[in-house]
Amino acid sequence: MTAAGRAMAEAAEKESGYNEESTDESECFAPTLPTEVQHLVKEDESEEEPKLKYERLSNGVTEILQKDAASCMTVHEKFLALGTHYGKVYLLDVQGNITQKFDVSPVKINQISLDESGEHMGVCSEDGKVQVFGLYSAEEFHEMFDCPIKIVAVHPHFVRSHFKQFVTGGKKLLLYERGWMNRWKPSVLHEGEGNIRNIKWRGHLIAWANNMGVKILDMISKQRITNVPRDDISLRPDMYPCSLCWKDNLTLIIGWGNSVKICSVKERHASEMRDLPNRYVEIVFQFDTEFYISGLAPLCDQLVILSYVKEISEKTEVECCARPRLDIVQPLPESCEEISSDALTVRGFQENECRDYHLEYSEGESLFYIISPRDVVVAKERDQDDHIDWLLEKKKYEDIGLAYINHLVEKGEYDLAARKCQKILGKNTELWEFEVYKFKEIGQLKAISRYLPRRDPILKPLIYEMVLHEFLESDYEGFATLIKEWPGDLYNNTIIVQAVVDHLKKDPQNRTLLRTLAELYTYDQRYGRALEIYLTLRHKDVFQLIHKHNLFSSIRDKIVLLMDFDSEKAVDMLLDNEDKISIDRVVEELENRPELQHVYLHKLFKRDHHKGQRYHEKQISLYAEYDRPNLLPFLRDSTHCPLEKALEICQQRNFVEETVYLLSRMGNSRSALKMIMEELQDVDKAIEFAKEQDDGELWEDLILYSIDKPPFITGLLNNIGTHVDPILLIHRIKEGMEIPNLRDSLVKILQDYNLQILLREGCKKILVADSLSLLKKMHRTQMKGVLVDEENICESCLSPILPSDASKSFNVVVFHCRHMFHKECLPVSNTVSSVQFCNICSAKHRGPGSTILEMKK
């Protein structure tokens, strides 16, 4: 444990007498160091150097927090903005001195937002007040909402006139835009998923968090491009709020509960868009932390995470609030590596909740501000002077030179020695190459391979080739891993390809080598060869490779292989790219595989009933052979298949339902009905068929066929009432014939008749009521006044309807259709009636519009 850590541990034991009102630096700073931190390390790494140093923000901040409590803070490169629970906003310099004060509200300030210039500020408070104003201008906007506004974010370029926009978050996500005559126009971007508690605006992207998860909006297309649901729904979002942070214009970091996600916004390929947004989000890193997250910030390719900690008191055995932790972690695809972890003794940490802590940072300066209600602590990266002081204090002279690496190698700790090379050798390529050759001499190239620099600096290609050859001779899987992880420009790709080909001559079926060779061909842009290998291996990336590198010309003779591998994906790809591989070419390639031919043509027909019309005759046989359930839907939807051919095939295979449909479609309804009654013996189907055809002769045939079959008569009595007079059927029933459920059938006929009468009466009442309602509406509309001003023109002479000289007399006629005329421009009516009609509407047969009013002066 560091000296600062030991001092803090001792201070923690005396914490029972802690005075929260005190501002004495000894509360949290060790007497031997200008830091206030208990450094958490593993037992075997107790001598590891701290990554950060800490100091409390004092001066004016100390004075503020003696009487008030911090609720939020925003950091700008020029100054700091601190909000308090008593509704004040203070502008501070980087030393904590007060430069300006604003009395915004009598209640808690929830959020402060600054644009990139630092000239405009947005503030929201718990009483629903929102203010956006210029710090150096008179520009100002006020709004009061009927609910607390938890968050506000101004456009990063708010200083520019065409970016006067900001968003607020309460129950709705509202976008305010300044428009005509400096009026602010609100519009709802999202609502209905609980309170919005965090918003981060970067470039053209807005990210916000509500009770359900995190969304991102593209302001250019005004489309929402993702929804990242929160993982732990058991946590109250108001007690454990979501932390958001943009690492850059396209990378969003999300921390919620104990989960961290790093999301990358990417452009969608043109062939994949269809109705989708032109951008999408990919989660590139995702892992869980030990404690609940109160804030996070980027540090190069690492993350700084502020965590809220609870622990069991040794004295009372009750769970209590512990010191918050500030961790630096290295994100991995599904986990993270802890770089450092510090426990901070901030004032009043015993009473704080997760939502009371905030982490803000200054981009470009590696300054991190830990905000709690009673304290503001600044964390800084340790510089070279701090590093040297620490080495001297700890007498770690071995870390200064190459002797330490040699010492580790002599002890046989090859992996540790290789790992130390990263820190000791830095960007010195000569030292790197010297050490690599040393590792080669002792047969430990594999140990140093994981730590070789891949960017800034880049070593000579020979170095990387030497390592790859080492793996190729003894470890195919390790070789494949390096090829996947290393950029293809680190080594001479041709040399490595030839080496792999030579090894494949000895083991031609080795899947690892084949897969790696395909990746090497891809790096070398020999996509055709890579595709052949992927198809041979049935590799899942084959379709992605074809799309990414537009390899459709290379797969024209490999369609059967693609279909055998994954027919669904293959068909979708072929149909999405008809312009590159025509339908005729695909059908020709699949001629010897009719089952695959059917899969392709069936999906083509589903997409467009007309594109493959020349193959509809062929599809009849294909459906009959491989997919009978879809034959009847195909016959119904296709307007291009030859009915005679289809009928012949269906009759040969004794497909009754399909034959019935085809007979009816060809106009032979009687034969179709006969087939239903004789082959299927299904009275309900026969009745349904007769209803569809709505042919009296067909009903007559059905009655004649059913008259000696009591079950058929029952079915007819139950369903015939709305199509044929039931009396015609009843009169034909032979006397004495026993008919099942005759009484129920007769009752149903009477009920159907009564229902028809009721429906007619109801329809009549509705018609009358609607007519009356519409008449009243028309009357009200025509009674309304019409605005006539100098912008209106006469529809006849096209001059202004009102004279420019208000003293002149005028005579204007306005019609219900809103057309206007000078009285003298209207033709003289030949009718006796005093009602005039609009010439324009009458000429267009839209119904004459009668005069609303006549204006005279």
N, C-alpha and C positions, 0 to 999 in steps of 0.2 A: 504493500500500500504506500502511496506517495506521502510526503510530509504533509501536504495539504489534506490528504485523506485522513491521516492519523489525527491531525488537529481537529478536523470536522467530527470524527468519531467521538473524540473526547468532549467536544462541545455538545454533541447530541445527548450524551449522558446527563448533562447538566440542564437539559432543555426544560425541565419542570418549572424552573424559575424564569422562564422566557418572558420578557416584557415586549409585547407587540408594538407599543408606542415608541420604543427606543429606536434610535437611528445609529447606535454605536456599531461601527464596522466590525467589531470583534464578534458580533452575533454570528456572522457567517464567513468571515475571512480569517484564515489561519495567521498567527502572528509572524510566521516565517516566510509567507508567500503573499503576493497581492491577489490571491484567489480565494474564493469561498466555495469549496467543493469537497465532497467526500468521493474519492475516485473508487469506483467499483471494478475490481479485477478478479480473475480466477486465481486460485492459489499458486498455480504453476507459472503465472504471468504477472506476479506481484511487482516485478521491476519494469513493467512496460510504461513507456513515457505517455503522459497525458496528451490528448490531442487539442484540448481547448484550455483557455484561461478565462477567468471570470472576474467581473467587478460590478458592484452595485451602482446603478444610475442614481446620482445624488443631486445636490444643489436644489433647484426648484422642485424636483420630483419629491425629495424628502419633505419639503414644506407642504406640498399638495396632499401627500398620503398620510400626513399626521391628522388632517381634518376630513379627508374624503377617501374614497377607495377607487382604484383603477378598474374600469370595466372593459376597455378596449384600447388598442393603440395601432397606429399605422406609421410605417417607416418610409421616408423619402430620403434620397441622397443628400438633400439640403437641410432637412429638419425632421423632427418627430411630431406626431399629433397624438395626444393622449386624451381619452374620454373617461369621465368619472360617473359614479353612481348618483351624484347630485346634479347631473345634467350639464356639467361644464366641459369645454373642449380647450385644451392648452396646446399652444405651439411651443416646442422646445428645441434648443440647439442640441448637438450631439453630446454635450456635457450635462444636459438635463436642466439648463437654465431656461426660465420662462421668457418667451419673446412676445407672446400674444395670448389673450384669453377671450373666450366667447361664452356667454351665458345662453345656452341653447334651449334648455328645458328644465323643469323642476324635478324630473325623474331621470332614470338611468339612460346613458348614451349606449346604444347597442352596437353601432358600427360607424367608423369613419373611413371614407374613401377619398383618395387623391388621384388626380390624373398624372400622367408621366411628367408633365412640366412642373408640377407642384404649385400651379397657380389657381386651381379650382378644387373645392372640397365638397363632398357630400356627407351629410350627417343624418342619422335616424335615431329615434329614441323610443322608449317603452310606452309613451303616451300616444304613439301614432304620428308623431311629427317628423316630417322629412324636409331638410333644407339642402339646397345645392347653391353655392355662392362662390364668387371670385375672391381670393385672398387679397388681390391687388386691384380689384375693379368693383364697380357698383352692381355687377350682374348678380341676380339673386332669384331663387325660386323657393316658394313655400307650399307645403301641402299638409293637410291633416287627414289622417285615416281613422276609421272607427275601430281599429285593432292595433296592437303593438306591431311596429315594423322592425323586424329583427336584423335586416341587412339592407345595405344600399351599395351600389357600385356605379361609379361614373365611367364614361367611355375613356379608355387610356389616352385618346387624343382629343379630349373635351375642349382643349384650348382652341382648336380649329373650328371655324364657323360651321362647316358641314358635318361635324361630329358632335353636335350638341345633343347627346343622348345619355340617359342613365336608367338603371333598373332598380326596382325595390322588391323586397321579399317579405311578405307576410303570409296571408292565406293564398295570395296570388303572386305570380311573377309578372310585374308590370314594367313595360318599356315606355319611357317618356322621351319624346322627340320634339325638338323645337322647330316649328314650322313657320307658316305665314304670319307676319306681323308679330313675331316673337312669342307666339302662343304655344304652350306645351300641350301636346296631344298624347294621351295614354293609350296603350293597347295591351291586351292580355296575351302573354306568351305561354303561360301554363297555369293550371289551377286544378284543384280537386284531389291533391295527394298530401294534404296536411300542410303545416307551416313550412315556409322556406327559411332556412336558418343560415345558409352560407351561399355566397355568390363570388365567383372570381372571373374577371373579364380580362382576356388577353388577346390582343389583335382583333380578329373577326370572330372569336369564339367566346361564348359565355357558358360557364359551368355553374350549376347550382345544385344544392342538396335539399330535398324535402324528406318527409317521413318515410317514403318508399325507396329512395335511392338517389343517385346522382345522374343528372342529364347534361348534355352538351348541345348548344344551339349554334348553328352556323349563321352568322348575321348577314352574310352575302346572299345565301339562298333562302334565308329565313326558314330553314328546315332543322328539326331536331335529329341529330345524327347518332345518338346512342342513349341507352338507359342502363346504368350499372346498379343493380339492386344491392341494398345493404345486406350484409351477411347475417348479422346477429339481430333478429327482430325483437329479441327479448329485452334489449336495452332501450330505455326511454331516450328518444332523440333529443329531448330538451336537456337531459342530464348528461348525456354522452354525445355531444354534437359532432357532426362530420367536419373534418379538416380538409381543406382543398388548397392546392398550391400548383401554379403553372411553373414547370421547370424551364420551359421555353415556349415558343408559339404553338407547338404541336404536341407537347408532353404534359399531361395532367397527373398529379400525384394525389391520391385519395387515401385518407386515413379515417377509419370509423370503428369505434369499439377497439378491438385489438387486431384489426385487419388493415393491411396496406396494399393498395393496388396502384401500379404505374401504367397509365394508359397512353397509347400513342395514336394520334389522329392521322389517318392516311387517306390518300386519294384513291378512289375506286377506279378500277380499269374501265374504260369506255364500254367494253363488251359485257361488263357485269352490271351496268347501271339499271337499265330498264326503267322501272318506276322508283328506284332507290335513290337516296341522296348521293351526291358525288363524292362524299367523304364517309368514312367509317372509322370506328375505334377498335383498336386491338389492345388487349391487356397483355403487356410484355413481361411484367413482373407481378407476382402476387405472393404475399406471405403474411403470417400472423406474428404478433409481438407478444411479449410476456405480460405487458400491462396495457391499460387503456390509453388511447392516444388523445392528447390535448392539442397537439400542433405538430407540424412538420415543415421542413424546408430542404431545398437541394444544396449539396455541397460537392461540386464537380459531378462525378458519377456516383456519389454516395448520398445518403439521406441523413438529415438531423431530425430526430424524433423526440418531442417532449411528451413524457408519459406521466399519467396520474397513477399513484401507487397506494395500495392499501396493504396493511400487514397486521398480524396478531401481536398485540402488546404482551411482552413477557411478564409484566407485572399484573395486569388485569385479565389477560387472556381474552380480550375483546378486540374485535377488528377496529382499527383506527387508521386515520390518514397519515401516510408516511411522506417523506420528502419526495418531491417530484424528481424524475430522472431525465437527463438529457443524454440520449444515445446517438452515436454515429454508427450506421450500419451500411454494409455493402449489399445492395439488392442482388438476388439470384433469381432464376426463373420461377422457382416455387418455394424459396426460403430466403434467408438473409444471413450474412456473416457479421457478427458484432465486432466493430472496430474499437469502440470505447464506450464507457458508460459511467456517468457521473450523477451522484445524488446531490441535489441543491437544497441548502437550508435557507429557504426564503421565509420572510416574516409571515407568521400566521398560517403556516402550511397545515397545522392540525385541524383548522376549520374549513379548509378549502375543498371544493368539489372539482370533478373533472372539468366542468364547464367554466370554472373560474380561471383556468390557466390558458394563456395564449402564447403562440410563438410567432414572432415576426422577424424578418431578415432584410438586410440591405444587400441588394444584388451588386456583385462586383467587389465588395469589401469584406465578405465572409464575416459579417457581424450578425449575431443572433440575439434577439431581445426576448427574454422570458418575462412575461407579464403575469402578475397575480394581483389580487385586490390590494395588498399592502406593500408590494415590492415590485421593482423592475430591475432585472439582472441582465447584464450584457456579457455574452460569450464571444470570444475572439479566437481565431486560429493562432496557435503558437507559431512564432516566427523563428528564424535561424538563431537569433540571439538566445531565445528561450530554450531552444534545443541544445545549444552549446552549454548553457548554464546547467541544464538538467544533467547532461552527460558528465560534466565536471563534478557536480554534486554527488552523483551516483558512482563516480569513478568508472564509468563505462568506456574506457579508452579503446576497448576492442572494436567498438562500433564505428570508430573513425576511419579505419583503414582496412585493407584487404587481408591483413593478418588474421582477422577474425574468421573470414571465410576459410582460409587455409586451416585454421585451428579446427573448425567444424568438419572439414573434409578429413583431416587426420583422425578425428574421433569417429568417423564413419557416419556422421549425421548429414548425409548428402542432400536430403530434401530440405532441411533447415538451411543448409549452406546455399542451396539454389534460391530459396525464398529470400534470404538476406541480400542476394545479388540485386534484387529489384530496388531495395532501399539504398544500398551502398554504391552501386554502379550508376544509378540514375540514368542520364541520357548520354553517357560516355560510350560511344560505339566501340572504340578501341579496347577499352577495358572489358566490355561485354564479349567481344570476339576472343580476347585473350582467355577469359574464364571458360568460354564454351570449349575451346581446344583443350584446356586443362581437364574439364569433365570428360571429354572424349578419350583422353589418355588413360583415365582410370575406369573407362567403360560405364560412365554414368550420364550419358547424354539424355536418357529418358528422364532422369531426375530434374534436369534443368529445362526440359522442353516446355513444361507448364508455365514457366516464368519468363520465357524469352519475350522481349518487347515486340509488339506487332504494329504499333504506331508511335511515332515520336519517342525514341528513334526507331528506324528500321535498319537491321543489320544487312550484311551482304547476302545475296541469294544463296551462296554456297553454304552458309551457316545453316539455314533452314533445310536445304537439300540434304545436308549431312545428317541432320536429326531424322528426317523422313526416311532415309535409307536405313538408318538404325532400326526404326520401328518396322519397316517393311521386311527386314530380315528375320525378325523375331516376334512381332506382335501385330497381326493384321488388324485387330480391333482398335488398338491404340493408334495405328497408322490412319485408319478410317476416321477416328475422332479428330486427329490433327487436321486432316484434309477438310473436315467439316467446319472446324473452329477457325483455322487460319485463313486470312484473305488470300485469294489466288495470285495476287501480285507479289507475294513475298519470295517466291521461288520460280525457277524456270519450269513452267508447266510441261513442256515437251519432254524434258529429261525425266520427270516423274512419271509421265504417261508411259514412256518406253519401259521404265523399270517395272511398272505394274503389268504391262503386257508380257514382259519376260517371265514374270512369276505366274501369270495365268497359263502360260504354256505348260507349266508343271502341274497346275491344278485348275483346269479350265472351268470347273463347276463351282468354284469358290464364290459364294454369294457376296461375302464381304468385299472381296477384291473387285467383283463386277460392279457392285453398287458404288464403290469408291471411284472406279474408272469412269462411270457415268457422270459423277460429280466433277471429275477433272475435265471430261469432255465439255461439260456445261461451262466451266470456268473459261475454257479455251474457245467457246462459242461454236463448238462442233456438235450442234444440237441433234442432228440426225443420228449420229452414232450413239449419243446419250439416250435418245428415244428408243433405239433398238434394244439396248441393254435393259432399260426400264420395262419394256414390254416383255422381254424374256423373263425378267424377274417378277413380273406382275407387281411392280412397285406402285405404291399409292400416289406418288408424286408425278406419275406419267401425265395425267390430265393437266395438272398445274404447269408442267414444263411446256406442253403443247400451247396452252393459252399464253403463257408468259412470253414465249419466244416465237409465237405465230408459226408453228411447225405444221400447218395443215397440208402444205404441199408434200410433206414427208410421210404422211399417214394415209395417203390415198390408196395404197396397196396393203395397208395394215388394218383395215377396218374390221375384218373378221377377228384379228387378235384383240383389238380393243373391245369388241362386243363380247368375246369370250371372257375377257378380264372383268368387265363391269358394264353390262349392257345398258343399265339405266343412265350412268354418267356418260357413256359413249354416245347414246342416242341424243341426250340433251346437248352435248357438245356439237354433234353433227348438225342438229336442227338449228342451233344458235348461230351456226356459221355456214349457212347454205350458200352464201356468196363465194365461199372458198372451196367447198366440196359440194357439188350439185346433188340434188335428189337422184337424178338418173345414175350418177356415178356410184352412189351408195347402193342403190338397188341392184346395179350390175355386179358390184363386188360381192353382194350377199346372195347371188343367184343360186349358189350351191348349198346355201344354209337357209332354207325357207323359214325355219322357226325364228331365226334372227331377223330375216326379212320382214316377217310379220310384226315383230316387236318395233322395228323402225317405222314401218308404214302405219301401224296403229297409233303411235305417238304423234306422227305427222298429221294424221287425220284428226286427232284430238285437238291439235293446235289450230289447224286450218282445214275445213272440209273440202276446199277446192284446190289446194296446191298440188296434191298428188292424184288428181282426178283420173289421169291416164292409167293409174294402177288400181282403180277401184274394182275392175273386173277380176284382176288377180287376187285382190284382197278377199273376195267372196270365198274362194277356195281356202285361202290361208285362215280366215276366221273359222270356217267349217272344220278345218283340220286341227287347229291349235287353240282356238279361243271361242268356242260356241257361245258362251254367255254374252259376248260382245257382238255377236253376229246380228241379232235383231236390232240393237241400237244403231249399228252401222247402216243397216238397210233403211232404217227410218231417217237417219240424218243425211245420207248420201243422196245427191241428186244426179249423180253421174254413173252409177253402176247399172248395167243392162239387166232389166227385170227378168227377161226370158231366161238368161243364163243363170241368174240367181235362183229362179223357180226350179229350173232343171236340177241344179245342185241340191237344193233343199228337198225336192221330191225323191231324189236318188238316196239321200241319207235319212229320209223319213223324218225331217224336221217339221213337225206339225205347226207349231206356233209361227215359225218363219214363213211356211207355205201359206198359212191363213193370211198373214200380213201382205204377202206379195200378191195373192189372188185379189184381195180387196183393193190394193193399190192399182192393180191392172184393170179394175172395174168389174171383176167377176165376183161380186159380193155373195151371190147365191151359193157358188161352189165353196167359198170361204166359210159361209155359215153352215153349210152341210158338213164340212170337215170338222168344224167345232162340235157339232151335235153328234156326229157319228164316231169320230176318232177320239175326241176329248171327253164327250158326254158331259159337258160342263154347261149347265143351263145359265149360270151367272155370267160366264164368259160370253155365251151366245147373246144374252140380253144386252150386255155391255157393248158387244160388237154392233148389234142392231141400233143401239142408241147413237153410237158414233156415226153410223152410215145415215141415220135419219131417213130411211126409205120405207114407204108404206108397204111396198111389195115384199120387202125383206121381213117386215113384221108379220105379214100374212104367211110367208113360208115358215117362220118360226112357230106361229100359232098352229098351223097344220101339222107340223112335225111333233108338237108337244101335246096335241089334243087327246092322245091316247096314253099319255105318260103322266100320271098324277103328280110325281115330284116336279116335272117341268111346269105343269099347270100352276103349282104352288109358287114356284119361282116367278112365273109371269105375273100372277096376281099381285105379288109383293113389289114388283118393279115397273109394271107397264103403265101405271096410272097417269103419268105425266106425258106419255108419248102416244098411247092408243086408248081409245075409249074402252074401259074394262067390260062394258056391256057386250061388246062384240065377242069377247072371249067367253064370257059367262054363258051367253046364248048357245055357244057351240059345245059346251060340256054335256056329255051324254048323261041322261037321267039315270040315277042310281050309281054313278061312278063315285068311289070313295076317294076323297082328296085330302091329304094330310094338312092339318092346320088351316082348314078352309075358313073357319070363323075368324081367326086372327088376320087372315089375308083380307077378308071383306072389311073388317074394322079398320085396317090400315088404309084401304082404298078410300073409305069415308073420311078418315083423318086427313089424308093427303088433299082431298077435295076442299075440306074446310080450311086447311092451311093456305091453299091457293087463293081462296076468297079473301082471307085475312091479309095476305100479302098485297093483293090488288088494292084493297081499301087503304092499307098503310101507305103504299106508294102514292096513292092519290092525295092523301093528307100531306105527305112530305112535299109533293109537287106544288100544291097550293100554297103551303107555308113558305117554300123557297121563292116562289114567284112574288109573293107579297113582300118578303124580306128584301129581295133584289130591287123591287119597285121603290121601296122606301129609301134604300141606299142610293139609287139613282136620283131620287128627288132631292136628298140631302146634298149630294155632290153638285147637282146643278144649281142649288141655292147658294153655294159658296161664292165669295167674291174672287175676282181675278186682278192680279197686280198689272197695271199698265204704266210703264215708264218710258224714258227716252231711248232705251235699248231695243224696244219692240219696233217692228216694222209692219207696214201694210203689206199683206200677202198679194195684193194686186199690183201696186205701183212700186213696191219694195223701198219706199222712202220711210223715214221715221214716222211712227204712228202719231206722235205728239209734235206740235210745231216747236221749233227752237225758240221762238219768241212767245213767251207765256202770255203775253197780252192779246195775241191773236185768237180769234174764235176758231173752234174746231168741232167736228162731228165724227165720232168714232163708233163702230159697231164691233162688239166682241161676241163670238159664238161659244157654245158649250165645249166645242172641240179645241178651244183656245186659239183659234185663228182670228186675226184682227184685220179690219178693213177701214179705210176712210169711207164715210157714208157715200161720198160722191163717186167712189171707185166701184161700188156694188152695182150690178145691173138692175134695171127697174123690173120689179116682179110683175108678171102678167096675171097672177092669181088675185082673187078677191081677198084671201086671208091676209091678215096683218103680220103673220109669222114669216120671218125670213130664214133661209137655210144657207149653210156654208157651201160655196161653189166647189171648193177643193174636195171636201169629204163627199159631196154628192157625185162628183166626177169619178172618184175612186171607188164608188159603191160601198162606202163604209157606213152608210146611213147618214142622212143629213143631220148636221148639228144645228139646232135652232138657236136663235139669238139669246144670249144671257142678258145683255144690257146694251143700252145705247148712251154714249157719253157725249154731251154737248157743252159748248161754252160760247 
